[in-house]
Amino acid sequence: MSTSRLHWCMCLSLLLAGGSAVEAQRHREPLTQPEIDQIRDASWEPKQRLTLYVQFSRARLVKLEQMRNDPKTTGRARQTHDMLDDFLLLYDELNDNIDTYVDRKDDIRKPLKIIIEADTEFQAKLRALKDAAGVAPEEAHAYEFVLTNLLETLDASTEEHRKLLAEQDEAAKHKKLNSNSSAKTPGKPE
């Protein structure tokens, strides 16, 4: 390989690596360190872990509502965008965890009921944000894409969660689900 071609390949590699670093910086970790610790501690308990994701997602919406109702807030459009993005990242994590437990054939009927109730609550709050009167068009434009994406994700997920609950109910009738009791996992708290 010629020196110029080698130099070109190295430059391309550095450019791609730099682009990856910039992309990684754009997506912040939506969880705080204490929340990460709680999720890690609940790794063996689907009900506890999935419920935590619902609680953390709900907390993000409460924080969003508080920020939007505070007349002293500056940078409302950017903060709204970032908080919606954090919510979406958490909700995607929730769905990834559901997929993991389903793949393991764990019984997640109880947390699915909690999730389905939360889905309805989340949809209502986010639709209210989308339909909010008195929001300047340039402000709404700043978070319109992420809000639309989030609502589409919620709509599809809600349907999938209901379908999954019906499948889990049917599988439980035929004893095709794994019990996930912490009593079977020594050393793990309930």
N, C-alpha and C positions, 0 to 999 in steps of 0.2 A: 504494500500500500504506500502510495506517495505521501510525502510530508504534508502537502497542502490538503490532500484528502483526509488524512488523519486529523489535521487541525480542524477541518470542517466538521468531521464527525464528533470531535470533542466539543466544539462550540454548540452543535446541535444538542448533544447530550446535556450540556450545562443549561441551555435554554429550556429544554423540556423539564429538567429537574427544578429550575426556578419557577416555571409555570405551575408545577405541582405544589410547590411550597406556597405560592400565592393562593392557589385554590384551597389548600388546607387551612390557610389563615382566614379565608372568607367564612368558613363554617366553624363557628365557635362551638365549644362544648356547651350544650344547653343545660347540663346538670351542674350543680355546685358540688364541691368535694363531699360534704355530708350526705347529699343525695346519692352520689356515686357509691359511698360506703354502704348506705342502706340497700341499694340495689344489689351490690355484691354480696351482702350478708343474706339476702333473700334468694340467692340463686337457686337453691334447691326447692323452694316453695313457689310454685306457679301462682297460687292465689295471692300470696303476699307480694310477690314481685310485680305481677300485673296490676294489682291494686295500687302499688306505689307509683307506677307510671301514670295511672289515672289521676292520682292525687297531685303529682307534680305538674301534669298537664293542666289540671283545673287551677292550680296556683298561678300558672303563667297567665291564664285568662283573667283571673282576678287582678293580678298585677297590671295587666294591660288595661282593664277597665278603670282601675284607680289612676293610672297615668293619664288616660284620655280624659278623665273627669276633673283632673287638676288644672285649673286655669293658669297656674304658674309654669306648666310644662313647656320647655323649649325643645325644638327639634321633634315635635310630636310625630310627624310623618316618618322620619327615620327610625325613631323608637318603636313606632307601631310596626313597621316593616320587620325590624329585628326581633321583636317579641313574637310576631306571627311566625317568623322563620324558626325561632327556638321551639315554639309549640309544634310546628310541623316536624322538626327533627325528633322531638320526644314522641310524637304520635307514630312516626315511622319506626322508632325503636320499639314501641309497644307492639306494633304489628309484626315486627321481626321476632319478638319474643313469643308472640302467639304462634307464629309459624314453627318455631323451634319446639314448643310444647306439643303442637299437633303432630309434627314429624315423629316425636317420641311416643305418641299415642297416650299422652297424659290427659287425665280428666280435668278439664278447665271450665266445666259448666258454670260453677259458682262465679269465678271472676268474669266470665263472658257476660253474665247477667249484669254485673256492675258496669262493665265496659259498654254494653248496649245502652244502658241508662245514661251513661256519661256522653255517649255519642250524640244522643238526642239533645242533651244540654249544650254540648259544644256547638252543634249545628245551629241551635237557636241563637246563641250568643254571637257567633260569627256572622250569621245572616243579619242580625241587628246591626252589627258594625258595618256590613256592606250597604245596608239600607239607611244608615244614619243620615238624618237631615242636618244641614248646616255645616257639612264638611266641605272645605274648599276643594274644587276639582284637582288642583295641583297637589294637594295633600293626599287625596284619595288615590291619585295616579301613582304616588310613590310606593304604595303597598298593594295596589290592585292585583298585580300578577300573583304575588304570594298568597293573598287572600282567596283569589279564585282557585288557585291550585290546592289550597288547603280545604276549601269547601268541596271540591271534586274528590279529593282523597277521603274526606270524611263520609261523603255520600256513598262512595264505592265500598269503603271499609264497613260502614254500618250494615249495608246489605250483606257483605261477606261474613260479618260477625253473627248476624241472625241465621244465616245459612249454616255456619259452622256450629252454632248452638243446637240446631235441629239435628245435624249429623252426629254431634256428641251425645245428644239424648238417645238417638237410635243405637249408637255403638254401645252405650251404657246398658241398654236393654239386653244386649247380647254379650255383655261382660268383655268387651273388646278394648276397654280403656285401662290404662295403668293408674292405680291409686297413687297419689303423690303425697301421702301423709308423711310429715316429718318424723313420725314414730319409726319409720323404716330407715331413716337416715340418722345414724348415731352421731351425736355431737352437734347437731343443728338445733337451734332453738325453735320453738313453735311460734 
